[in-house]
Amino acid sequence: MSAPRKLVTRNRKARRDYDVRDRYDAGLVLMGSEIKSIRNGSINIGDGYVQAKEGELWLVNIHIAPYKDARRFGHSDPRRPRKLLLHRREINRIISKLREGGMTAIPLQIYLERGRAKVEIGVARGKKRYDKRADLAKRDANRQIERALKDR
């Protein structure tokens, strides 16, 4: 039996703007004041992405608000890069996919599991405008079919 997850935040723009191919769960290297801010829900991952540097993966451009009760040991830069913790095989697989043309890695959601913050990252390809319109039309057609079947 797995430990229960407590969802902290979800990247709602991810499904609209990207076609997510693979998903990975990763740990985060955080300071004490950052985990307290995450538990309070003071985090924004909408603009975040994953970057490969020297064989490691880093979560870049997510905003974790400073914890107001932290004294001098709090984090000073809310947008600093944070290291992701994954198995070497997963890191190599993600880096090879990022080297393909048009692929990127984005954070999909942040959750707490056994008191530790985890991030679900997705390796994705960006959608074009016509892809987004096609998805919207398909969803609208399915909704109309469901309504017609329900009214019968």
Contacts in CASP RR format, 6 or more apart in sequence:
PFRMAT RR
TARGET T0000
AUTHOR 0000-0000-0000
METHOD contacts of the structure
MODEL  1
MSAPRKLVTRNRKARRDYDVRDRYDAGLVLMGSEIKSIRNGSINIGDGYV
QAKEGELWLVNIHIAPYKDARRFGHSDPRRPRKLLLHRREINRIISKLRE
GGMTAIPLQIYLERGRAKVEIGVARGKKRYDKRADLAKRDANRQIERALK
DR
3 113 0 8 1.000
3 114 0 8 1.000
4 113 0 8 1.000
5 111 0 8 1.000
5 112 0 8 1.000
5 113 0 8 1.000
6 111 0 8 1.000
6 112 0 8 1.000
6 113 0 8 1.000
7 109 0 8 1.000
7 110 0 8 1.000
7 111 0 8 1.000
8 38 0 8 1.000
8 39 0 8 1.000
8 41 0 8 1.000
8 43 0 8 1.000
8 109 0 8 1.000
8 110 0 8 1.000
8 111 0 8 1.000
8 112 0 8 1.000
8 117 0 8 1.000
9 41 0 8 1.000
9 43 0 8 1.000
9 44 0 8 1.000
9 45 0 8 1.000
9 109 0 8 1.000
9 110 0 8 1.000
10 108 0 8 1.000
10 109 0 8 1.000
11 45 0 8 1.000
11 46 0 8 1.000
11 48 0 8 1.000
11 106 0 8 1.000
11 107 0 8 1.000
11 108 0 8 1.000
11 109 0 8 1.000
13 46 0 8 1.000
14 20 0 8 1.000
14 106 0 8 1.000
14 107 0 8 1.000
14 108 0 8 1.000
14 122 0 8 1.000
14 124 0 8 1.000
16 127 0 8 1.000
16 132 0 8 1.000
17 126 0 8 1.000
17 127 0 8 1.000
17 132 0 8 1.000
18 104 0 8 1.000
18 106 0 8 1.000
18 124 0 8 1.000
18 125 0 8 1.000
18 126 0 8 1.000
18 127 0 8 1.000
19 124 0 8 1.000
19 125 0 8 1.000
19 126 0 8 1.000
19 127 0 8 1.000
19 131 0 8 1.000
20 108 0 8 1.000
20 122 0 8 1.000
20 123 0 8 1.000
20 124 0 8 1.000
21 97 0 8 1.000
21 103 0 8 1.000
21 122 0 8 1.000
21 123 0 8 1.000
21 124 0 8 1.000
21 125 0 8 1.000
22 97 0 8 1.000
22 122 0 8 1.000
22 123 0 8 1.000
23 108 0 8 1.000
23 120 0 8 1.000
23 121 0 8 1.000
23 122 0 8 1.000
23 123 0 8 1.000
24 86 0 8 1.000
24 90 0 8 1.000
24 94 0 8 1.000
24 120 0 8 1.000
24 121 0 8 1.000
24 122 0 8 1.000
24 123 0 8 1.000
25 118 0 8 1.000
25 119 0 8 1.000
25 120 0 8 1.000
26 57 0 8 1.000
26 84 0 8 1.000
26 85 0 8 1.000
26 86 0 8 1.000
26 90 0 8 1.000
26 118 0 8 1.000
26 119 0 8 1.000
26 120 0 8 1.000
26 121 0 8 1.000
27 84 0 8 1.000
27 85 0 8 1.000
27 86 0 8 1.000
27 116 0 8 1.000
27 117 0 8 1.000
27 118 0 8 1.000
27 119 0 8 1.000
28 59 0 8 1.000
28 82 0 8 1.000
28 83 0 8 1.000
28 84 0 8 1.000
28 85 0 8 1.000
28 117 0 8 1.000
28 118 0 8 1.000
28 119 0 8 1.000
29 82 0 8 1.000
29 83 0 8 1.000
29 84 0 8 1.000
29 85 0 8 1.000
30 38 0 8 1.000
30 64 0 8 1.000
30 82 0 8 1.000
30 117 0 8 1.000
31 73 0 8 1.000
31 74 0 8 1.000
31 75 0 8 1.000
32 67 0 8 1.000
32 70 0 8 1.000
32 73 0 8 1.000
32 74 0 8 1.000
32 75 0 8 1.000
33 66 0 8 1.000
33 67 0 8 1.000
33 70 0 8 1.000
33 73 0 8 1.000
33 74 0 8 1.000
33 75 0 8 1.000
34 64 0 8 1.000
34 67 0 8 1.000
34 75 0 8 1.000
34 82 0 8 1.000
35 117 0 8 1.000
36 67 0 8 1.000
36 69 0 8 1.000
36 70 0 8 1.000
37 43 0 8 1.000
37 64 0 8 1.000
37 65 0 8 1.000
37 66 0 8 1.000
37 67 0 8 1.000
38 64 0 8 1.000
38 110 0 8 1.000
38 112 0 8 1.000
38 117 0 8 1.000
39 112 0 8 1.000
40 67 0 8 1.000
42 64 0 8 1.000
42 65 0 8 1.000
42 67 0 8 1.000
43 62 0 8 1.000
43 63 0 8 1.000
43 64 0 8 1.000
43 65 0 8 1.000
43 110 0 8 1.000
44 62 0 8 1.000
44 63 0 8 1.000
45 62 0 8 1.000
45 107 0 8 1.000
45 109 0 8 1.000
45 110 0 8 1.000
45 119 0 8 1.000
46 62 0 8 1.000
46 107 0 8 1.000
47 61 0 8 1.000
47 62 0 8 1.000
47 63 0 8 1.000
48 59 0 8 1.000
48 60 0 8 1.000
48 61 0 8 1.000
48 62 0 8 1.000
48 106 0 8 1.000
48 107 0 8 1.000
49 59 0 8 1.000
49 60 0 8 1.000
49 61 0 8 1.000
49 104 0 8 1.000
49 105 0 8 1.000
49 106 0 8 1.000
49 107 0 8 1.000
50 57 0 8 1.000
50 58 0 8 1.000
50 59 0 8 1.000
50 60 0 8 1.000
50 84 0 8 1.000
50 94 0 8 1.000
50 98 0 8 1.000
50 104 0 8 1.000
50 105 0 8 1.000
50 106 0 8 1.000
50 107 0 8 1.000
50 121 0 8 1.000
51 57 0 8 1.000
51 58 0 8 1.000
51 60 0 8 1.000
51 81 0 8 1.000
52 58 0 8 1.000
52 94 0 8 1.000
52 95 0 8 1.000
52 98 0 8 1.000
55 91 0 8 1.000
55 95 0 8 1.000
56 83 0 8 1.000
56 84 0 8 1.000
56 91 0 8 1.000
57 83 0 8 1.000
57 84 0 8 1.000
57 86 0 8 1.000
57 91 0 8 1.000
57 94 0 8 1.000
57 95 0 8 1.000
57 105 0 8 1.000
58 81 0 8 1.000
58 82 0 8 1.000
58 83 0 8 1.000
58 84 0 8 1.000
59 81 0 8 1.000
59 82 0 8 1.000
59 83 0 8 1.000
59 84 0 8 1.000
59 107 0 8 1.000
59 119 0 8 1.000
59 121 0 8 1.000
60 81 0 8 1.000
61 79 0 8 1.000
62 79 0 8 1.000
62 82 0 8 1.000
62 107 0 8 1.000
63 78 0 8 1.000
63 79 0 8 1.000
64 75 0 8 1.000
64 78 0 8 1.000
65 78 0 8 1.000
66 74 0 8 1.000
66 75 0 8 1.000
66 76 0 8 1.000
66 78 0 8 1.000
67 74 0 8 1.000
67 75 0 8 1.000
84 119 0 8 1.000
84 121 0 8 1.000
86 94 0 8 1.000
94 105 0 8 1.000
94 121 0 8 1.000
94 123 0 8 1.000
97 103 0 8 1.000
97 105 0 8 1.000
97 123 0 8 1.000
98 104 0 8 1.000
98 105 0 8 1.000
98 123 0 8 1.000
102 125 0 8 1.000
102 126 0 8 1.000
103 123 0 8 1.000
103 124 0 8 1.000
103 125 0 8 1.000
104 123 0 8 1.000
104 124 0 8 1.000
104 125 0 8 1.000
104 126 0 8 1.000
105 121 0 8 1.000
105 122 0 8 1.000
105 123 0 8 1.000
105 124 0 8 1.000
106 121 0 8 1.000
106 122 0 8 1.000
106 124 0 8 1.000
107 119 0 8 1.000
107 120 0 8 1.000
107 121 0 8 1.000
107 122 0 8 1.000
108 119 0 8 1.000
108 120 0 8 1.000
108 121 0 8 1.000
108 122 0 8 1.000
109 119 0 8 1.000
109 120 0 8 1.000
110 117 0 8 1.000
110 118 0 8 1.000
110 119 0 8 1.000
110 120 0 8 1.000
111 117 0 8 1.000
111 118 0 8 1.000
111 120 0 8 1.000
112 118 0 8 1.000
127 135 0 8 1.000
END
